[in-house]
Amino acid sequence: MKKLLWCLCLVMATAVYADEKAFVYNEHGKHDPFWPLVSPSGTRITYDDEVLTATDMMLEGIVTDSQGNNVAIINGKIVKAKDQIGSYAIETIANDHVDLVKGQERLTLKLKKGGV
Protein backbone atom coordinates (compact mmCIF):
# COMPACT_ATOMS: atom_id res chain seq x y z
CA MET A 1 0.00 0.00 0.00
CA LYS A 2 2.83 2.39 0.83
CA LYS A 3 4.49 1.66 -2.53
CA LEU A 4 1.25 2.38 -4.38
CA LEU A 5 0.77 5.64 -2.49
CA TRP A 6 4.41 6.61 -3.13
CA CYS A 7 4.07 5.87 -6.87
CA LEU A 8 0.83 7.82 -7.07
CA CYS A 9 2.46 10.86 -5.40
CA LEU A 10 5.43 10.63 -7.74
CA VAL A 11 3.20 10.45 -10.83
CA MET A 12 1.12 13.43 -9.66
CA ALA A 13 4.22 15.51 -8.88
CA THR A 14 5.67 14.70 -12.30
CA ALA A 15 2.40 15.66 -14.01
CA VAL A 16 2.22 18.96 -12.15
CA TYR A 17 5.86 19.75 -12.94
CA ALA A 18 5.41 18.88 -16.63
CA ASP A 19 2.38 21.19 -16.94
CA GLU A 20 4.17 24.08 -15.25
CA LYS A 21 5.12 26.80 -17.72
CA ALA A 22 6.57 30.25 -17.26
CA PHE A 23 3.70 32.45 -16.11
CA VAL A 24 3.27 35.76 -17.90
CA TYR A 25 0.75 38.17 -16.41
CA ASN A 26 -1.56 39.87 -18.90
CA GLU A 27 -2.92 43.03 -17.28
CA HIS A 28 -5.72 43.38 -19.87
CA GLY A 29 -5.28 47.16 -19.85
CA LYS A 30 -5.76 47.48 -16.09
CA HIS A 31 -3.29 49.08 -13.70
CA ASP A 32 -0.98 47.17 -11.38
CA PRO A 33 -2.95 46.49 -8.16
CA PHE A 34 0.06 47.50 -6.05
CA TRP A 35 0.28 51.04 -7.47
CA PRO A 36 -1.09 53.70 -5.14
CA LEU A 37 -4.44 55.23 -6.08
CA VAL A 38 -3.92 58.45 -4.12
CA SER A 39 -0.86 60.73 -4.21
CA PRO A 40 0.85 61.94 -1.02
CA SER A 41 -0.93 65.28 -1.47
CA GLY A 42 -4.31 63.52 -1.46
CA THR A 43 -5.18 63.75 -5.16
CA ARG A 44 -6.35 60.74 -7.15
CA ILE A 45 -3.70 59.21 -9.45
CA THR A 46 -5.05 58.20 -12.86
CA TYR A 47 -1.86 56.75 -14.45
CA ASP A 48 -2.86 58.10 -17.84
CA ASP A 49 0.44 59.37 -19.19
CA GLU A 50 -1.06 62.64 -20.38
CA VAL A 51 -2.87 63.42 -17.11
CA LEU A 52 -0.06 62.96 -14.55
CA THR A 53 0.56 66.13 -12.58
CA ALA A 54 3.54 67.07 -10.45
CA THR A 55 1.74 66.05 -7.26
CA ASP A 56 0.91 62.62 -8.73
CA MET A 57 4.56 61.70 -9.21
CA MET A 58 6.23 59.64 -6.53
CA LEU A 59 9.94 58.85 -6.68
CA GLU A 60 10.19 55.33 -5.29
CA GLY A 61 13.85 54.54 -5.89
CA ILE A 62 17.09 55.24 -7.75
CA VAL A 63 19.48 52.52 -8.91
CA THR A 64 23.06 53.09 -10.07
CA ASP A 65 25.01 50.50 -12.08
CA SER A 66 28.79 49.93 -11.98
CA GLN A 67 29.35 52.48 -14.79
CA GLY A 68 27.52 55.21 -12.85
CA ASN A 69 24.36 55.17 -14.98
CA ASN A 70 21.23 55.93 -12.94
CA VAL A 71 17.67 54.76 -13.45
CA ALA A 72 14.71 55.85 -11.35
CA ILE A 73 11.44 54.26 -10.36
CA ILE A 74 8.60 56.77 -10.57
CA ASN A 75 5.05 55.54 -9.91
CA GLY A 76 6.20 51.98 -10.52
CA LYS A 77 7.80 52.71 -13.89
CA ILE A 78 11.53 52.37 -14.50
CA VAL A 79 12.82 55.45 -16.34
CA LYS A 80 16.18 56.80 -17.45
CA ALA A 81 17.39 60.22 -18.55
CA LYS A 82 15.56 61.56 -21.63
CA ASP A 83 12.54 59.24 -21.04
CA GLN A 84 9.00 60.64 -20.78
CA ILE A 85 6.62 60.10 -17.90
CA GLY A 86 3.31 61.76 -18.54
CA SER A 87 4.00 65.08 -20.18
CA TYR A 88 7.32 65.45 -18.31
CA ALA A 89 10.77 64.57 -19.68
CA ILE A 90 13.41 63.12 -17.35
CA GLU A 91 16.28 65.61 -17.51
CA THR A 92 18.72 64.17 -14.96
CA ILE A 93 18.79 61.41 -12.39
CA ALA A 94 21.11 62.05 -9.46
CA ASN A 95 21.78 59.83 -6.44
CA ASP A 96 19.01 61.43 -4.35
CA HIS A 97 16.68 63.24 -6.78
CA VAL A 98 15.29 63.36 -10.31
CA ASP A 99 14.89 66.55 -12.36
CA LEU A 100 11.97 66.70 -14.80
CA VAL A 101 10.99 69.35 -17.36
CA LYS A 102 7.76 70.20 -19.14
CA GLY A 103 8.26 73.17 -21.41
CA GLN A 104 9.56 75.94 -19.13
CA GLU A 105 8.35 74.17 -15.96
CA ARG A 106 11.01 72.39 -13.90
CA LEU A 107 10.25 69.83 -11.22
CA THR A 108 12.54 68.03 -8.76
CA LEU A 109 11.45 64.79 -7.13
CA LYS A 110 13.51 64.03 -4.03
CA LEU A 111 14.12 60.57 -2.69
CA LYS A 112 12.69 60.21 0.80
CA LYS A 113 15.04 58.83 3.42
CA GLY A 114 14.00 55.81 5.41
CA GLY A 115 11.48 54.59 2.84
CA VAL A 116 8.63 56.71 4.22
HELIX and SHEET records of a PDB file:
HELIX    1   1 LYS A    2  ASP A   19  1                                  18    
HELIX    2   2 ALA A   54  ASP A   56  5                                   3    
HELIX    3   3 LYS A  113  GLY A  115  5                                   3    
SHEET    1   A 3 LEU A  59  THR A  64  0                                        
SHEET    2   A 3 ASN A  70  ILE A  74 -1                                        
SHEET    3   A 3 LYS A  77  VAL A  79 -1                                        
SHEET    1   B 4 GLN A  84  ILE A  85  0                                        
SHEET    2   B 4 TYR A  88  ILE A  93 -1                                        
SHEET    3   B 4 HIS A  97  LYS A 102 -1                                        
SHEET    4   B 4 GLU A 105  LYS A 110 -1                                        
END                                                                             
